Amino acid sequence: MPHIREHTLTLGSAAPVADAVALTDTERDAMLALAADVLASSPALIDDPAWLDTVRDASAMLPRPVLALLRRFRHDAGPDGVLLLRNMPVVADTPLPVTPTVAGSVERVPAVASALVTAAMLQLGEVIAYRSEKTGALVQNVVPVPGSEQSQSNAGSVLLELHVENAFHENKPDYVGLLCVREDATGDAKLCTSSMRRALPLLSARTVSVLAAPRFLTEPPPSFGALNSVTPAHPVLVGDLADPDVLVDFAATHPLDDEAAAAMDELREAFMRTMSAVALRVGDLAVVDNRIAVHGRTSFTPRYDGQDRWLHRVYAHLDHRRSRADRKDGGAVLD
């Protein structure tokens, strides 16, 4: 299998995420009240199937402007494929705990942040998880882990290459939600995103043709542990080539020949030229359309002092029926 060439990520003139909307104080208070209702009535554990039922019902009571915003994004994610919702509440009266530092960190006990990120994602689709990734937890922590600094995963702190989330999986998420509950104090850790809609005009016709052919293999990310699975040969561009979906992970997708490798390099360059970057602040919810956009993260230096960057990650997909065969007893966790 060809070796993936190492790259550097230079922000240069990278633009901020375009579609950013801040909650008003009134909307923020309404979301806090919604979270309080959920926490008062929901089961004691997030991964209890009844918890999703409770939050799904509550999600219909999100502030009307938030519902409209999420519905518009679901209809069309726009040229950037990213929505940034700011000023989300992440705690009520209790202080935020220290940032976790263990591998495979997840949220088990419902809290304000986990309830609200799940409620928002349930307005985009059905929340899902993967049994081989972080034990199938629905709300996962993205935190730096000592000893994993070089990992191309959510536990690392080196440059995280641009990628489609779980690109190897037949039922990858349609949306990835990332809620910042503690920001990187240095500001070095930036969420980087780029969309196929921005990159496509920069590609040659021949490159588009090569990327649309099954000349690539993709491995699971490190977050799936020792899972021994590689996709069958697949194209990187899928669907209508006038507005294609993208299926690539620049740390885990392997071109099968030299022309395919050159096409991947051209695609990555196009993504770099059109990339946006943002240092997420507390209360920022970034939602990435995982069909048309890639995302990654700049490098940063963790302090492991309990105050490092901390995000909650939640997945959603649109067609719950499509993955039924992979979801035991019709639950939310895919095998």
N, C-alpha and C positions, 0 to 999 in steps of 0.2 A: 504494500500500500504506500503511495507516495507520501513523503514527509511534508507536513504543513510548514511552509516557510514562516519564519518569525517576522513580525511587523512591528512598527511603532505607530502610536496614535498621537498625532499632533493636532491640538485644537485649532490653532491658527485663528481664522475668522469665524469659528463656529458660532452659529446664531443661538439665542435662547429658544426654548421650546415655544412655538408660536401660539398654540391654543391654550392659554392660561386664563383661568377665571377664579376670582377670589370670592368665597362666601361672605355675605354680609354678616354683621353681628347677630341680626335677627335669625338668619338662616343657621348660623352656627349654634345659637341657643336651641333652636328647634331640633337640630341633630343631637345635641346633648340630651335633650328630653327623650328623644326616640331611643337613644342608647340606654338611658335609665330604665325605660319601660322594658326593653329587651332583657337587661340584666336582672330585672325584678321577676321576670316570668319564664326565662329560658332555663333549659337543663343546666346542670353544673359543669358539663364538659362540652367544649366546642365540637368535638368529633362525634357526639351523640347525634344520630340522624334527626332527632326531634329539634335540635338546635337550629339546623338549617331551615326547618319548617317555620320556626318562630321568626327567624330573621327575614325569611322570604316574605312573610306576611307584613312584617314591620317595614320592609323596604318600600312598600307602596305608599308609606306615609312620610318618605323623605320630602324635604321642601320642594314645592312645585318647580321652582327654577332649576333645581338640581335634577329632578326627574326629566325635565325637558332637555337639559344639557346632555344627560346620559343617553336619552332616546335619540337625539340628533347624532351623537357620536356613533351609536350603534348602527344607525341608518347609513352613515357615511363618515368615515374617520378623517376625511379631508386629505390635503396633500401631504401632511406630516405623519398621519397615523398615530398621533399622540394627543391625549387630553391631560391637562394639568389643572387639578382642582385644588385651590389653596385655602388655607385657614380652616382646615378640618380640625375639630377637637380630637385630642388623643387621650386625655385624662379628664376626670371630673375634679374631685376634691383631694384625692390621694396623690402623692408624688409618684413619678415614674420610677420603676425599679432600675437597678443597674443594668447595663447592656449585657446580655448573655455572652458567654465566651466558649460555649461547648459546641462540638460538632453536632450537626443535625438538630439544631435548636428550633423549637416550634412553640406555638401558643396552645395550651390545653384548656385553661380556665378563661371563660369569657371576660372581656373588659371593654372599655369604651372604644378603644382603637380597633380591636378585632371585630367588634360588632358592627362598626360603621363601615370599615373597608369591605366587609362581607356584604352588608346591605347594598352598598354602591355597586359591587360587582354582580349582585343578583338582579340588578336592573339591566345588565348587559347580556346575561345568559345564566346558565346553571354553574354553580361553583363546583369545581372538581379538584382532585389531587391524584397522586400516583403512588401505588403501594410501595414501589421500590425507591421512592424519593422521600426522605424524611418521614418514614413509616406511615405515609399516606395522610399526614396531618393537613387539614384544610387551611390553616393560617400558619405560615412558615416565617421564621425570622431570617432576615438577611443581615448577618453580622460578621465581622472579621473574627477568625478563630486562630489562636496561637498554634503555630506549626503548619498552618495551611496558607501561609502568605503567598506562595507561588501557584496556588491552585486556580485553575480556570473554572471557578465555581463561585457561588454566593459567599463562601467562607474565605475567599482569597482577598488580597489587597493589592496585588500587582494589577496591571492593566487587564481588564476583562474584555476580551475581544467581542466585537459586534456579533450578534447571533439572534436567530429565531429561537424562542424558548422551547426546549424539548423537541428540536427539529427532527430527531430520529424517530419519534413516536408517531404511529399511524393516527392517533387522536391527540395531537398537540393542542394546547390551549388556543382559543381564538383571541383571548384577551389576557393580559398580565397586569395586575394591579399592584403598585408599590406605594405603600403609605409610610411616610417618614415619621417615626415617633421620637427619634433623636438625631439631630444633624451632625455631620462631621465638623468638629470645631475648627479645623484648619481650612475648610472649604475646598480642599484638594479633590475630594471624592465627588465627581460629577457624573450624573446619569447622562449617557450619550445615546442619541437616537438618530436614525436616518430612515427614510422611507423609499420604497421602490418607485413611488410616484415621482419623487424628486430625482432619483438616480437614473431612471429609464432613459430620459432624453440624452444623457451623456454617453450611452453605450452605442457601439457600432451595431449595425444590423447583423453582422456575422457573430458578434459576441452574444447577442440576444438568442440567435439560433442555437448556438452551442449550449448556452445556459438552459435552454428549453428541452434539451435532450437528456436521456438517462445516463449521464456520464459522471456521476458523483455518488459517494457513499458517506453516510454520517453516523458517528458513534454517539452513545449516550454521554451526557455530561458527568463530571465527577460526583455530582450530588446524587446520582443513582447508584453509587457504590460500585461493586464489582459486577454489575449487570453485564452479561456477555451478549450484547445485541448490537448489530449493525444493520442499518436499513438496506434493503435491496437497492440496486443502482437506481437513482432517481434524478429527475431534473431539478435545477435550482429555481427556475421560473416555471410557474404552473398556472394554467387557465388561459384567459384571454391575454395574448401578448401585447395588446394595446394598454392593458391595465392589469398586469399579472400579480399573483401572489408570489412570495419568495420563500424559499426553503433552504436556509444555509446557516451554518455556524462556523465562523472563520477559525475556530480552534478545534473543530471536530469534523468538518466536512472535508473529504478527500477527493480531489479530482482524479479521474482514472487514466488520463492521458495528458500530454503536454498542452494541447490546444485547450482542453478543459481547464487546466491550471492557469493558463493565460487569461481565459475568460473570467475566472474567479478573481484574479488580480485586478482586472479592469473593473469588475463589479465593486470590489472593495474600495478602489480608488474613487469611484463615483459616489459611494456611500460617504467616504471621508470628505469629499468636496461639498456635500450637501448636509452634513451632520449638524445637529443641534446639541447643546450641552447645558446642563443646569445642575447647580449644587442644591439638592433638595433641602428644604427647610422643614422644621417641625410643622406638621399639619398639611404638608403637600402630598396629595394623592396623584401619582402619575399612572395613567392607564395607557398601555401600548397595545395597538391592534397588531397581534402577533402574526397576522396573515400578510400584511403589507409593509411592516416596519421591523427593523432590527434594533437591538439595544445593547449597550455595554456600559463600562464604567472606567473612568480614569484611575490611575494608581493613587494610593494614599498610604500614610504611615499610621497604623493603629497604635494606640497607647496602652491598651488593655488595662485601663484604669476605671472601668465601669461606665465611662462616658463616651465610648466610641459610637460611630454611626450605627443606626438601628432602623431597619425597615421591616414592615409586615408585607409579605407577598401572598397574594391570592390569585388563583387561576379561574377563568370562566370559559365555557364554550357555548356556542349557540345551539347546536343540534344535539340535545341530550340523548335522543333515540339512536343516533349514529353509533354511539359508543356502548350501547346496552350490553353487548356480548362481553365487553371487557370490565363491566361493573358488577361485582358479585352482589346478588340479591337486589339489584337495581339501585345500589347506594351511590355515593358520590366519588368513591375511590376506584381508579382504574388499575387493572393489573398490568 
